[in-house]
Amino acid sequence: MSEGRTRRNCLLFIALAIASPCFVSLEHSWRGSVQKVRHLRFGSDMRRRPLVAMSVKFVSKEAPTYAPVDVQKFYEETISGSGGAPRGIERDLITKEFGGDVAGRGDHAASLQALRARMEEGTSFEGEDDGSGWIWLVADLTLDGLTLDLQKKTPYGQRPLLVARQDKVGELFDKVNWNVARRRLNELLGLRDANGKKYAKPVVETETKKSAGQEVDMANTVLGTLEAFDEA
């Protein structure tokens, strides 16, 4: 096999490796457009025999956008109470996740202390740490019902109940307003308030919108190089 053909095969392999998720599913979210891959040729005579022609359809699916969140204001509302122990659903959710059974039964006081200890340690949490210094107690609706976890990144589109400065967790528990926490079970941060009213002018974009387009741009670049080889 000639050197040029060897290089062409290598580039073809790279292109397929980059874009393989698109080729496997034939449907992928990216800007709502249709891209066609021109005659990928396989076999011993790759110049003259177009054995495979593939069309990849990208189905439009907008990445979610969110209204900006004033975390300091969110925190001030969180600590607008007088502390103490939670009651009702907040108590049971905390007990369920931090020491009790799946129904929220158990030692409620011990579970609340376990939550506080976890927040003060700040080493066990879900997702990434955005470096802002905040730690969130976030509710999420799953197939198992409402669950709680700790996060260190602004939880857009979720139900954060509490937030605290990582170095001032004690202040949160001394002043927490549990009525505010209960109201927040009905809110989606950056999307809608407790009454279901959507926030105006969502401007905070998620990072997922770029990745699929970047992969396809890279694949198309390599495929363009393959065409140049083909015409040489």
Phi, psi and omega in degrees: 000137183292161180298320180298319180292323177298316179296322180296317178298319179297315180295322177298318179298318180296317180300315180294324179294320180292315188262008187304323178301325180290318183290327183289314185271336185065356174226130182207139182287123175187099170059010174064028181245170178245127178247139176244130179267120188278116168035077171285124188253134179235163177111181185290326180250087188281348182277329192247345188243097177283096186273332184227130171237128186238140175239125183250122182258130178252116185271131182295127175210104186294135173290142182294145175239154187226150172289147179297149183243128174273097186294324179298317178295320177301318180293317181298323175294323181297322184258030180269013181249208183233018177076209180088190184266146176285165176231166173063223189295325179296316178300313184292322177296317180296317179295320179301318186270339189233035171146343182260199179266183186291345178265002180083016177268145179149200180277099185295319181296317180294322179294321177296320177293325178295319176299313180300316180298318179296319180292322179292321178292316176066023182253346182242106183205165181267146174076202184266162173258116183277001175078009183280342180092002177263148172232132189247143167258116192240131173266145178219140180267115183237182176296339178266012183091199179287133176232164178236145169209167178260141179222156178238021176228139183309118189274068179302139177078004179244188185244074177290131180266318184226155171215147180214154168291135183304326181266006180222042181296327179300323179298321178302308186287338176285333189234008186301140176254102185289337176294322176295318179300320179294318178301324184290346174297336180264001182258155170238114189302122179083356181245304182209157180271187185293341179266005179086005181279127181285143177286144184280154172050063176295127184232348181274114183264146173284168184271358186283343186293332187277324196299313183296318179295322179295319180298316182291321177301318179295316180296317180295326177298315180292320179296326176296323177295323178297320179296323178297319176298320184295326182277346183289000000 
